[in-house]
């Protein structure tokens, strides 16, 4: 790097050690991360920047005289209004994108799992386009505008109601086209914030955390986006052409329909060739193919709208848009087949590799099932809420009623209601089933931590036991997630009954003896449950950046999901790690050249960012770096959920690259963070004297169950809160700083 003068506020002796702190998903302010009241920015921009205590104020250095610096990245994935909309519209896309990163560790290329994840992601785009088409084309253009009763009192619709059917369909086709454009814009919106520092070279393929931040994913995202747009437009065209061709199709209609099917097949075929999409050597050829596919799809859409609007052949008489319900049913069938194939392939590869993945590699199909379930629920609610607005009997009425949507959506609503009931029962059952064991383990921990507690501290100890017991429920979230994923998959399977014109009410009454009133009740409640979920996501997005405690629970899903590059769904939110990791690496290299050493201190998800950054550092810099993590989910969550990219071998590689100058602080009361290599609980037998077994250090929490002489209340339970104000954290900083100074002198 060039030898330039340090910016203002960075004048320190060259033998100083810099402690670079990186916060977690809580999004703390720079002064909170630094634990100093006054901070100013020394590098970066408003989206992601580096801060130091303002010079001239007392106590501007950290423990052991280290130079304090903080990296604040929380504004990279944020943005209040746009993020709120993104939280609702892009959540299924984000989850489907995370699924491809959860594939189990393997020796081979893992092509099958990647292909299935990408095809499932494509099916979400198809379902989204179909739901928008169902609202605009089936409910409004075909059913409502064809009924004088529906147009009464609705001048915003009646202006088009007297025109031919083809013209109505062609005009309102702008709605699904605009809907595809909306998620495209929402997914691309924050991209400008990530251009601060990029590494344009590198290979996206690899089974290491170093794949995150090593490469620029935008070229592949552009290819995926072109494929998804082409397929979405082709599905819209096929919907219109199927309706136009019902009865006596013209040669033009048949020819365009065949071309639409070919576009769909070509898009799926490109997703089945990961080497073609990912390898830089094939970038030019792939870019030309995907752009050509998108161009053909756009031209096909223009031609389809022209044929639909200008063809004067009489339209068939039908209660709904001809063929639309069948297309929706086949889309559900394709999703079910892909999800079943992924559920078989992923755990099989997990067993072969003997990894510690979540329930033998079920992480990818579980998250994919969540994505598919949410997508189906949102699509069904969008169609049925519009139908209810047009006709109050749309949900509970018969399929021949005006504005009644396809049966597949009715089944989706009803099964969502049933799956929610079953999910609550399963969650309650698992909570009760695990409660005794969790409380027993918590009581043993508290008894070992406070053997001499006085009798008056009994109530306080019971509260600490409950906190530890709740924190240990994290280990049961895997079975709970798998249980809900199975329920969602069963619900998706029952939606296929709509292909055979099977109504929920008669089937439930004939097979289960359930009265039809219960089914109608379930449909209504299921619709309101989905509506409530959407409103909760909207409110969560609004309040997440106004209340720090609320953001701790809402923002965690978003920040963890957008950590991974868009390798499956191009409409997922951009990956902030593509800027944060290279930016951290560049800053660390700069500091290492000008100081004795750099102590990297990461809390919660910040420790994951730092682990990815360590893998990017050149050897001459790594020799002057130490690592301090606290509240870290590296092993407890990431190594189990993302074994192909952050398994135990990767964690050992991180330790080796920093010369095992690594300390990890963890608490029993923390529901997210934990140990990385060894628990070291009180009373545990001594472990082998390996370098990795000296990394973890357990912090007793709380420090005591009785009030100290200087206070009137006992010390608080910290749980997942950062450790910067803890004296034990300061001691760890001093130890690592001394090691850096000692090794610099040798």
C-alpha positions, -999 to 999 in steps of 0.1 A, spaced: 0 0 0 11 36 -5 28 54 23 4 83 30 -1 105 60 -28 92 84 -61 109 84 -71 134 111 -77 116 144 -53 87 137 -21 102 150 -7 74 173 27 59 179 37 31 155 41 7 184 5 10 194 -20 -19 190 -53 -10 174 -85 -28 187 -109 -28 158 -144 -35 172 -172 -48 149 -208 -49 163 -235 -75 158 -270 -73 144 -282 -50 172 -269 -20 152 -253 -1 181 -241 34 176 -204 40 173 -201 56 208 -218 25 222 -194 1 204 -164 21 216 -179 25 251 -168 62 248 -192 92 248 -177 110 219 -167 94 185 -159 107 151 -156 90 117 -121 85 103 -129 64 72 -158 51 51 -191 67 44 -226 71 60 -235 35 51 -204 18 66 -177 36 84 -148 35 108 -150 55 140 -126 65 168 -129 83 201 -126 121 195 -91 132 204 -86 155 233 -112 138 256 -99 118 286 -98 80 284 -98 78 246 -77 46 246 -89 11 255 -76 -16 279 -39 -19 280 -35 14 261 -48 0 228 -61 25 202 -98 21 199 -116 19 165 -151 7 155 -165 -4 122 -203 3 120 -220 -16 92 -256 -17 103 -267 9 78 -256 -13 49 -286 -36 50 -309 -9 64 -332 18 52 -365 24 69 -393 27 44 -377 7 16 -366 -20 41 -401 -23 54 -414 -30 19 -385 -53 13 -392 -72 45 -426 -81 32 -421 -87 -5 -385 -101 -5 -386 -124 26 -395 -156 6 -369 -147 -20 -342 -141 7 -350 -174 24 -347 -193 -9 -314 -177 -15 -301 -187 20 -311 -223 13 -284 -227 -14 -257 -217 12 -270 -243 37 -261 -273 16 -241 -299 35 -204 -302 32 -193 -325 4 -164 -337 -16 -179 -333 -50 -193 -301 -66 -228 -305 -51 -244 -296 -84 -276 -314 -76 -284 -294 -45 -275 -261 -61 -296 -268 -92 -327 -278 -70 -323 -247 -49 -321 -224 -80 -351 -241 -96 -371 -237 -64 -361 -200 -63 -373 -197 -99 -406 -213 -89 -411 -185 -64 -408 -160 -91 -433 -180 -112 -458 -181 -83 -454 -144 -77 -461 -136 -113 -491 -159 -114 -506 -143 -83 -503 -109 -98 -518 -123 -131 -546 -138 -110 -555 -105 -95 -553 -84 -127 -563 -109 -154 -586 -135 -138 -604 -115 -110 -606 -80 -125 -603 -82 -163 -622 -115 -168 -646 -118 -139 -653 -84 -125 -653 -65 -158 -676 -91 -173 -702 -86 -146 -723 -54 -144 -730 -62 -108 -693 -61 -100 -688 -29 -119 -716 -11 -101 -702 17 -79 -666 11 -92 -659 38 -118 -622 31 -116 -630 -3 -133 -661 5 -154 -641 28 -178 -626 -4 -192 -655 -27 -186 -674 -21 -219 -644 -29 -241 -636 -63 -256 -622 -90 -234 -589 -91 -253 -583 -54 -249 -591 -56 -211 -566 -84 -207 -539 -67 -227 -543 -34 -207 -543 -50 -173 -513 -72 -182 -493 -42 -172 -501 -50 -135 -481 -83 -134 -454 -68 -155 -452 -39 -130 -452 -64 -101 -421 -81 -115 -404 -47 -119 -413 -38 -83 -394 -67 -67 -366 -61 -92 -362 -25 -79 -366 -35 -43 -339 -61 -46 -315 -38 -64 -322 -6 -43 -294 -7 -18 -267 -18 -42 -252 17 -45 -243 15 -8 -220 -15 -15 -197 2 -40 -173 16 -14 -148 -11 -20 -151 -42 -42 -128 -70 -53 -138 -75 -89 -117 -107 -93 -120 -141 -77 -138 -174 -81 -173 -177 -66 -171 -214 -62 -156 -229 -31 -165 -246 2 -150 -220 25 -163 -189 42 -136 -171 21 -161 -173 -9 -181 -145 9 -165 -112 1 -139 -127 -22 -158 -122 -54 -182 -98 -71 -215 -115 -74 -231 -89 -95 -223 -105 -129 -240 -138 -118 -269 -119 -103 -274 -101 -136 -276 -135 -154 -300 -149 -128 -321 -117 -131 -323 -120 -168 -334 -156 -165 -361 -149 -139 -375 -119 -158 -377 -140 -190 -394 -169 -172 -419 -145 -154 -428 -129 -187 -431 -163 -204 -455 -175 -177 -476 -144 -181 -476 -149 -219 -485 -186 -215 -514 -176 -192 -528 -152 -218 -522 -175 -247 -538 -205 -230 -570 -184 -224 -569 -171 -260 -564 -206 -274 -592 -222 -254 -617 -236 -280 -603 -227 -315 -567 -215 -313 -552 -196 -342 -518 -205 -357 -503 -174 -342 -516 -183 -307 -502 -218 -310 -469 -206 -323 -465 -180 -295 -475 -206 -269 -448 -230 -281 -422 -202 -280 -433 -194 -244 -428 -230 -234 -393 -230 -251 -384 -198 -231 -394 -216 -199 -374 -246 -208 -344 -226 -218 -345 -207 -185 -347 -239 -165 -319 -255 -186 -295 -225 -178 -301 -229 -141 -292 -266 -144 -257 -256 -156 -240 -241 -126 -206 -241 -143 -220 -219 -171 -235 -194 -146 -206 -192 -122 -173 -196 -140 -156 -164 -151 -143 -182 -182 -178 -186 -196 -190 -152 -186 -191 -137 -221 -210 -166 -236 -235 -168 -206 -242 -131 -207 -250 -133 -243 -273 -162 -238 -292 -147 -208 -296 -113 -225 -308 -130 -257 -333 -150 -236 -346 -119 -219 -349 -101 -252 -368 -129 -268 -392 -130 -238 -398 -92 -240 -405 -95 -277 -428 -125 -271 -447 -104 -245 -453 -76 -270 -465 -101 -296 -487 -119 -271 -504 -86 -260 -509 -77 -297 -525 -111 -305 -547 -110 -274 -559 -74 -280 -564 -76 -318 -577 -112 -324 -614 -110 -329 -621 -147 -325 -649 -151 -299 -637 -159 -264 -649 -191 -247 -675 -189 -220 -660 -197 -187 -664 -188 -150 -628 -179 -148 -599 -171 -171 -596 -203 -192 -566 -225 -181 -555 -202 -153 -564 -226 -125 -546 -255 -142 -514 -234 -146 -515 -225 -109 -520 -261 -100 -491 -272 -121 -469 -245 -105 -477 -260 -71 -470 -295 -84 -436 -284 -97 -427 -268 -63 -437 -299 -45 -416 -322 -67 -385 -299 -64 -389 -297 -26 -393 -334 -23 -362 -340 -44 -342 -316 -23 -354 -332 9 -340 -365 -4 -308 -354 -19 -295 -329 8 -296 -353 38 -282 -381 17 -251 -360 10 -250 -350 46 -248 -386 57 -220 -394 32 -199 -365 45 -205 -373 82 -209 -336 89 -224 -320 119 -250 -302 98 -285 -295 111 -302 -329 114 -280 -346 88 -281 -318 62 -318 -309 63 -310 -272 66 -314 -265 29 -348 -282 24 -361 -268 57 -354 -232 47 -366 -239 12 -399 -252 27 -402 -220 47 -397 -199 16 -422 -220 -5 -447 -219 23 -445 -181 28 -446 -176 -10 -477 -198 -13 -494 -181 17 -487 -146 4 -499 -155 -31 -531 -170 -18 -537 -141 5 -531 -115 -23 -556 -133 -46 -582 -140 -20 -580 -105 -4 -587 -90 -38 -615 -115 -44 -630 -106 -10 -628 -69 -19 -647 -76 -52 -671 -102 -37 -677 -109 0 -686 -145 -7 -653 -152 -26 -637 -172 2 -666 -193 15 -686 -194 -17 -686 -219 -46 -661 -219 -74 -687 -206 -98 -693 -175 -78 -682 -143 -93 -645 -135 -83 -639 -169 -68 -601 -177 -72 -587 -211 -82 -590 -240 -58 -553 -243 -53 -554 -210 -35 -583 -221 -14 -564 -252 -3 -534 -230 4 -554 -209 28 -570 -238 46 -538 -258 50 -520 -226 63 -547 -224 90 -542 -261 99 -504 -259 98 -504 -229 121 -525 -249 146 -502 -279 144 -471 -257 146 -484 -241 179 -491 -276 192 -457 -289 181 -439 -259 196 -458 -263 229 -450 -300 229 -413 -295 223 -411 -268 249 -427 -291 275 -407 -321 264 -374 -303 268 -383 -282 298 -373 -308 325 -339 -315 310 -332 -278 304 -341 -269 339 -321 -298 354 -290 -287 334 -296 -250 344 -299 -259 380 -266 -278 379 -249 -249 363 -262 -224 388 -253 -246 417 -217 -249 404 -214 -212 397 -227 -201 431 -220 -229 456 -220 -205 486 -251 -184 478 -270 -173 509 -306 -185 514 -319 -150 506 -306 -154 471 -328 -184 463 -353 -163 443 -325 -147 423 -309 -181 415 -343 -194 403 -345 -165 379 -310 -172 366 -319 -209 362 -349 -199 341 -328 -176 319 -303 -204 313 -331 -229 306 -346 -205 280 -312 -199 264 -307 -237 260 -339 -240 240 -319 -228 209 -307 -264 205 -344 -274 201 -351 -249 173 -338 -274 147 -365 -301 153 -391 -273 156 -381 -259 122 -381 -293 106 -415 -300 121 -430 -268 106 -413 -274 73 -430 -309 71 -463 -293 79 -458 -267 52 -448 -294 27 -479 -314 35 -500 -282 30 -484 -276 -3 -491 -312 -13 -528 -308 -5 -530 -277 -27 -525 -301 -56 -560 -314 -50 -571 -282 -68 -559 -299 -100 -586 -325 -96 -614 -299 -87 -616 -313 -52 -632 -289 -28 -620 -287 9 -655 -287 24 -669 -319 8 -637 -338 12 -633 -329 49 -669 -337 56 -668 -371 37 -634 -383 49 -630 -367 84 -666 -360 93 -658 -323 97 -687 -300 90 -683 -276 61 -687 -247 86 -653 -256 101 -637 -254 67 -652 -220 60 -640 -209 94 -605 -222 86 -604 -204 53 -614 -171 69 -591 -175 98 -562 -186 76 -567 -155 54 -566 -132 84 -536 -151 98 -516 -144 66 -528 -108 66 -517 -105 102 -483 -119 93 -479 -93 66 -489 -65 89 -466 -78 115 -437 -78 90 -446 -42 80 -448 -30 117 -416 -49 125 -398 -31 97 -411 2 109 -402 -2 145 -370 -23 141 -349 9 136 -367 30 162 -364 5 192 -330 -11 198 -345 -40 218 -371 -47 191 -344 -46 164 -325 -73 183 -352 -98 173 -365 -85 140 -333 -73 124 -315 -105 132 -334 -124 105 -328 -98 79 -291 -91 87 -283 -129 88 -302 -135 56 -286 -107 36 -251 -117 47 -250 -143 20 -244 -134 -17 -273 -138 -41 -265 -172 -56 -300 -185 -61 -326 -157 -63 -317 -124 -80 -346 -106 -64 -333 -113 -29 -319 -82 -11 -282 -74 -19 -255 -90 2 -238 -64 24 -208 -87 31 -197 -81 -5 -187 -47 7 -182 -51 44 -156 -80 42 -133 -65 16 -136 -31 33 -126 -46 66 -97 -64 50 -85 -32 33 -87 -13 66 -69 -40 86 -41 -41 60 -37 -3 63 -36 -4 102 -12 -34 103 13 -14 82 13 15 106 9 -2 140 24 -30 161 -7 -51 156 -45 -52 151 -68 -68 176 -101 -77 159 -130 -77 183 -163 -90 171 -196 -94 189 -223 -118 177 -226 -115 139 -196 -92 139 -175 -123 147 -187 -140 115 -177 -109 95 -143 -110 111 -138 -147 105 -146 -141 68 -122 -112 68 -93 -132 84 -95 -156 55 -90 -127 31 -58 -113 47 -24 -118 32 2 -137 52 23 -107 62 -8 -91 77 -21 -121 95 11 -123 115 1 -90 132 -35 -98 138 -53 -113 169 -90 -122 173 -114 -117 202 -150 -129 198 -179 -126 222 -215 -137 219 -203 -155 188 -227 -179 169 -198 -193 148 -202 -228 160 -236 -229 177 -255 -217 146 -232 -211 115 -211 -243 116 -243 -264 119 -265 -244 94 -238 -237 68 -214 -267 71 -201 -264 35 -188 -229 42 -182 -227 79 -176 -261 93 -151 -271 120 -123 -273 95 -129 -236 85 -129 -225 121 -96 -243 127 -83 -226 96 -92 -192 110 -74 -201 142 -43 -212 124 -42 -181 102 -40 -158 133 -15 -181 150 -41 -191 175 -41 -156 190 -78 -160 195 -100 -158 226 -137 -164 226 -159 -153 255 -193 -168 261 -221 -170 286 -245 -198 296 -274 -172 295 -267 -164 259 -294 -179 235 -273 -170 204 -236 -171 211 -216 -200 226 -182 -217 226 -164 -223 194 -142 -253 202 -147 -264 238 -172 -256 265 -150 -255 296 -179 -255 320 -172 -257 358 -166 -293 368 -158 -305 333 -128 -328 331 -96 -313 317 -94 -313 279 -63 -320 258 -38 -293 256 -45 -284 219 -43 -248 207 -80 -248 198 -90 -258 234 -74 -227 248 -97 -204 227 -129 -205 247 -134 -188 280 -167 -190 299 -180 -159 316 -201 -165 347 -234 -147 342 -244 -129 363 -212 -122 382 -230 -128 415 -265 -134 428 -262 -110 457 -257 -73 457 -221 -62 462 -213 -39 492 -212 -9 468 -247 -15 453 -282 -22 464 -291 -47 436 -274 -78 423 -254 -77 390 -277 -79 359 -279 -109 337 -261 -99 305 -272 -128 282 -263 -118 246 -253 -82 253 -218 -71 243 -189 -75 267 -170 -42 261 -179 -28 296 -169 -61 313 -136 -62 332 -131 -98 319 -133 -85 284 -107 -58 292 -84 -85 306 -87 -105 274 -79 -74 253 -48 -68 274 -37 -104 271 -40 -104 233 -24 -70 230 6 -81 250 9 -112 228 9 -90 197 36 -67 212 57 -96 224 57 -113 190 64 -80 172 96 -77 193 108 -112 185 
